[in-house]
């Protein structure tokens, strides 16, 4: 399966040139670009690990691409996403977020059903990968 | 127009009998509205022979304190404060016999935080007043002091996006079709296929409640099976607007509670349940971490005709106050009413922190929203993947694009239809962000994306010539005029 979080997951994986253009778009808007990685792709796993702080003061797309390359070198077996953060009043949140690196194999999620109260159901979504400890989930 | 106050003052004002509204204190051309006044702009079409100033003063009177004759009991009150004051009357450009009346209302005329109370005055008896041929409420300026008495959207655009973990693109939805007649089991199938294929939301239609072919609990159970399966298949948060519209508040609360218990992120109501019920559900939604979708069922009965009724821009303002998170606000290019400029005005009212007066969009007043949450507009009805560049251009990014027929009618099935829409959307966002002239290059951008996506290729082929080009029945009265450069 393919985890389709982020705003470009239905397109073929972006090239570095395409990623650079999106980073430039964020910088032109005055947003801080943030690099995050995880090996727990649960749809409600909000807090991916941060690759350093959001780059509030870095105004050069090449600099961000270098950080991304460094992050890939260390965590290339995991999901990595880029996001643009807009601190202006009334938003103060993420404006764009997209996956720029994913594991070679994506085993996906198991849906667990717990039958309760007649026909009602409690659902739990669990990534197959998280059966193993963090850092050992997608092989290195 | 008489530009001097002709209000009768002192003891003569309260002599028994009938007096013209414009002499009773409802026409005050020198009045300067206070920052705390509610201001309403009406389009007034008097009966033949009725003096326009008198007609507009009557609207002020009948929507505030007046009755048809002088009453001495006015003197037991601070009557001048409570009288609404018409302070400006303009002929409507290009529309002989109609007038724009600006009317100011003191804040004390209204109960805090109550749309029902506000509307009982502003669109109450006055709309049946005999000396008028027609009356339309065009716009309102709601003072910050009043805005702050409302909860506003239960969730708001930003928190909705955070909860769904979806940023940087419009959201995608589809209304399940056929809208009536599917069993719960078949209905859930459509939800599952569309969400797995790439949509974020599915939607009950406005008239899906609890009918013999599908009772509500059955629908909720099967829909949530579809939602959760699709969530596991994609790793994305998914939702379906479970319509909790019902005959009584007790029924609606029961349905909403069940939706929550099953883990739904969103529920839905129809405009026809009424303002008080909408506000109650908005409070429920805020208490229960639920996104609240509003389908504007019924609005065209009073919003569509230019001479009589209530403009949708006013309904949009009321709904932002009342506290819904989604509202259908037009597509421009689809099958339902809405010219681009007027629709732009509606979208701005939903999404901006401040609306400047923009007559060419039908927005007559500056409006401060005082940090009230933003309301996500929904574009639904007769739109398809081939229009993606136009949709993005007209409607922007914070919008739900709902492709019902444009998903379910896909020749290769529902999943393929959903995928076509999602790929078209992502390709367009990518191109826009790269700085391309996506509006003009739209068809090429879509064609290129279709090279690696067969479902999109099929969709573009099937719907390539579908457009709905009809004259709009409600467009702005003012056109932008070119001014020479200084």
Interface residues (C-beta under 8 A of the other chain):
Chain A: X1 X3 X4 X5 X7 X8 X9 X10 X11 X12 X14 X18 X21 X22 X25 X41 X42 X43 X44 X46 X83 X84 X89 X90 X91 X92 X93 X94 X95 X96 X97 X98 X108 X109 X110 X111 X119 X120 X121 X122 X123 X125 X127
Chain B: X158 X161 X162 X165 X166 X167 X168 X169 X198 X217 X221 X224 X225 X228 X229 X231 X232 X233 X234 X235 X236 X237 X261 X262 X263 X353 X371 X374 X419 X422 X423 X426 X427 X429 X430 X433 X434 X435 X449 X452
